[in-house]
Amino acid sequence: MLSAANRSATAGFDPGAVSGQGRARATRAYTLGSDAAEQARLRRQSAELRDHAAALLDRVALGQGQRAIDLACGPSGMLELLSDRVGARGQVIGLDCDPTHVALAHGLALERGLTNVTVLEGDARRTQLPQGSFDLVHARLLLINIPRPAEVLTEMVRLAKPGGWVDSQEADALLLCQPPHPAWERLSEVLRETYRQDGADLQIGRRLPELYRAAGLVDVGVAVHADHHAAGDTRHTLIPDLVRTMRAKISQRELVSEQELEALDDTIRTHLNDHGTITVPHLLFSVWGRKPR
């Protein structure tokens, strides 16, 4: 049962509104899958990007007693960080279109004692939450994985209070591996084509500032991070991990055979296990902007 504070925060929202065909459309619109391996990767990602996320929250000065929403929060997202920033008097909403992710994020909130966090199932394009509800509207690595990202940004602006903040962290694919390897190049080609067919933009990071301004946000700021990874780093295998997550889709579209995918996966992981190999899979763009009063 929702607490009084949670009932207030979710007033006007129907938790069952995104169901059936609507939920299926929202899930299909997301390029990555939601199997156990992807859920585990998303949980790792929350830890891997924690420092960058904390730095972004410093930019928007999210404070005690405020309200924030994490769109497409997945099984963990930034719920813990946001919960800590807003404190016991504040509130955090996590929203995801995948019911499995919603259940996992709810379990995380219970496990960690995040009493100021509520997790809801819904579509980031049409949350059905009240307009002007949040001091901060946040999304991370969502816009890169969907078609028509401007629709989500429009909803983010709608949800923000006048004077409130919208922020995003999005990748911009570099797909760099040194020393180079044919298996890496082939997997990168498969990744690009899969995203292209889904209507998603692997290099959306660089476009975020202009998208923010086009959505009517002001005081737009940007920080760009270029992290490199080596053997033993959990993000060193990000590209083969992503391709593995999308393997069923890739095979169904006959972009490459199951046998070739398996061989490419084995070969590149051997190459990446060499301590002389480094990767820079992407730049990470952190972008923030204020909704005019």
N, C-alpha and C positions, 0 to 999 in steps of 0.2 A: 504494500500500500504506500502511496506517495505521502510524504509529510506535507504540512500546510505550505511550507516554502516551496516544495516541489510542485504542488498543485497550482500555486500562483504562477510559477515559471512556465508551466506547460498549459496554461489556460488556453482554450481554443484549439488544442491539438488533439487529433483523433489518432491514437496509437495504431488502430486497425486500418487507417486510411490507405496506406501503401500495402496492398495485399493482392494476391492473385496475379492478374496480368500486369498491374502497375508495378508490383514488387519485382516480377520477372523482368520487365523492361529495364528497371533501374539496375538490377544485378547484371544483366547482359551488357549494359552500356559501359560497365567497368572492365577495362582490358584484362586485368589480372584476375585469377581465379580466387577461390576461397577454400581450397582443400587444406588438409592438416599441415602440409609443408608450407603453404603460403601463410597460414595463421602463425606458424612458428617464426617465419621470416619477419612478419610484421611486428611480432613481440620483440624480436632482436632489434629491429629497426628503431623502436622507441628508445632503447638503451643507447644504440649507436649514435643517434642524432640528438641525444638529450642536451649536450652542451650548446649546440647550435639553436635548439629550441629555447633554452633558457635565455640565451643572448637576444633572441627575437622578442621574448616577453619583456626583457629590460627596455627594449626600444619603445614599446607601447605603454610601459609603466602600469601594467595591470596590477590592481591593488586590492587590499582587504575589503570585503563587503561588496565587491563588484560581481557581475555576472558574465560568464563566458560560454561559448558553445564551440565544440570541436566537431566539425562536419566530416563525415566519413572517418570516424575515429578508429574503425577496425577493432581488433580485440584489446587494444590498449591506448593507442594514439598518444595524446598529450594530457590525458585525464589526470594523472598524478601531479604533473607540474602545474596545471591550471588549478587543481584543487588546493595545492599548497599556496599558490599566489593569492587566491581570493579568500582563503581562510574559512573559519566556521560560519561567519556571517554572510559569506558569498555563496554563489551557486554555479555549478558547471553542468551543462547538458552535453552528453555525447550522443551523436546521431549517426546511424549507419543503415544502409539499405539491406544488408545481409543479416538475417536473423541469427545465424551462428555467431557472427561477430558481436552482435548485440548481447547475446547470452554470455559470451566470453568476457566482454567488457563489464557487464553487470557483475559477473563473478569476481573479476579483478577488484572492482569497487568494494564489494563485500569483504573480500580477503584482506585488502589493505585498509579497511576502515574509512573509506572515503565517503563520509556521510553527507557531504555536500554535492555529490555527483549523482545524476540521474541519467540513465542510458535509454534511448528511444530508437525504435525502428522507423525509418523514413527516408525519403528521397531528398538529396541535397538541393535539387532544383526546385522542389515544392515541399518545403518542410511543414507547412501549415501551422507554424508557430507564429505568435503575434508579431506584427511589425514593430521595429524599434525596441526590441526586448533586451539587447545585450550590449555591454560595454566593450566586449571583444568578440568578434566572429573570426574563427580560425579554421584553416584547412591546410593539410600537409600532404603532398604527393597525391592529390586528388585530381587536380586539373589536367595533369599530364596523362592521366589514364582514362579520360572520357572525351567523347565528341562534344562539340558546342560548349566549351568551358565558360564562355561569357554568360551563359544562362545561369550557371552556378554563382558566378561573381555577382550577377544582378540580385540573386536571392541573398547572398551574403550582405550586400549593401542594404537591402530591405530590412534584414534582421538587426542591423546595428542601430543603436540609439543615435540621434543627432549629436555630433561631437564624439561619438564612439569610434573604435578602431576596427579595421578589417586587416587581417594579415594572412600570408600564405608562405609556404616553403615548397618550392617546386624544382625538380631536376631539369637540367639541360644537358642532353646526352653528348659526351665526348667520345666514349667508347674507345679509350686509349689503353693499349696494352704494350708494355715494353719489357723484353724484346717482343716484336710482333710475332704472330703465329697464324697460319691459315685457318685453324679451327676457330680462333677468336673472330677473325674477319667473317667467317661463314655464319657463326652464331649472331654476330652483330647485324649482318644482312637479314637474317631471319627475323630478328627482333624488330628492325626498322619496318619490314614489310608487314608484320603482324599489326603493329601500331598503325601503319598507314591504312590497312584494310578496316581497322576499327574506327578510323576517323580521329585518332588521337595524335597529339603533337609531341614527339620526343624532345623537342627543343623549345618547349613553351616557356621555360624559365626566363629567357631573354626578352620575351614579349610581355611579361607580367606588368612592368611599370606602365606601359602604354595601355594595357587592358584596364588597369586600375584607374587611370586618368579618364579613359573612355566611359567607365562606369560612374564617373562623377566624384571620385574620391580626391581629396586634397592632401597636402603635406606628405606626398608619396616619397618614401625612402626605399633604398635597396642596398643589400649587402650580398656579396658573392663569395662563396667558399669553394675552394678547389682542394679536396682531400685526396691524397694518394694512399693506396693500400698495398700491402705485401703479404706473403704467406703467413698464415696465422691470424690475420685480420678477418673478422667475420664478414666484412663487405668486399673482401678481395674476390669472392666468387659471385658477386651480385649478378653479373650478366648471365652466366650459365644457370644460376638459381632462378632468374626471371623466365628464361626460356623453358626451364624444367616445369615451372608453374603453369605455363601456357601450352605444354606439350600436346594435350588432347586437342586444343583448338588448332594448333599448327598442323597436326596430322590430319584432322578433319578437312582442312583447307588444302591439303596436299602440297604445302609449301616445301616440305622435305619429308622423307620417309622416317618411320620410327627407327629403322636400323641405322640410318645416317645420324639421326639425332642422338642415339645412344653412343655411337662411335665418337661423335663430336664432343659430347659431354665427358666421356672418359679421357679423351685426348687433351682437352683444354684444362681439366682439373689436374692432370699430371703436370702440365706446363705451369699452371698457377701455383702448384706446390713447391716449385723451385724458388728458393729464397732470393734469387736474382731477378725474379719477375715482379714488376710493379704494375698496378692498374690505376687509372683515373676514369671510372665509368661515367661520371657526370660532374658538372658544376652544380652547386646547390644555391639557388636564388632565394633569399629571404626578402620579402617585400611587404611593406605596411603602408596604410593610408587611412586618413580620417574622413568620416562622413560629415559633410558640412552641417552646421547647426541651423 
